[in-house]
Every structure is written in structure tokens, then in C-alpha cells.
Amino acid sequence: MPDELPFPIDGRLRNNVIMAIAVIFLLGIGNFALHKAVLESRHSLLGQMPWFVHMLGGRLTLLTEFLVLLAALLLAANGWPGLAWAYLAYTALNGLAAWLILSGRV
């Protein structure tokens, strides 16, 4: 039976994986919101980015953000629940960068 777990540790590991997936997904929503806010800010730094960043109106960078989220979710689902900490650090750096850009400090 697939629902039967041979060892008690398997249940705890499965719970950790489910929690990591949920945390990464919620952080991903925050990353997309920050990314969209920076794109809509029309900050002068965005004009200095290479030409390929401006392809499709900045949607290429949103695709990159999606691929990072997808990779984090897939790795966490395949037994790397500690990756949630790495994605939290990534989100914190994104948040700091977005705050600097949106507040006009950069």
C-alpha cells in the first residue's frame, strides 16, 4: 500500500516536504509581487539592463522567476526540504533589492 509508511521517520519527512513546498510556494507569490512592482516602477536602473531583458516587455524576467520557483519546488518535493531556507534567503535578497529600488535609495 502506498499510504503505509514502513518507518515512523518517513511520516515526519513527508510532513517536512509538504511544509517546505507550502512555504516555498507562498514565498514565490511574494517574489512575483515584488518583481511585478519593480517592473511597473519604471525605475531608471531598468533602462540600463541588457536588451534581452526588455524582450516581451520584461516578461522574460518573470519567466526566469518562475523557473527558479519551479526548480525550488521540484527539489523540495524530491527530498530536499531544507531548500526552503535557501529560497527564504533568496526571497529576502529580492525583498531588499525591491525595497531599495522602490524607495528610491538606489
Order of alpha helices (4+ residues) and beta strands (2+ residues): alpha-alpha-alpha-alpha
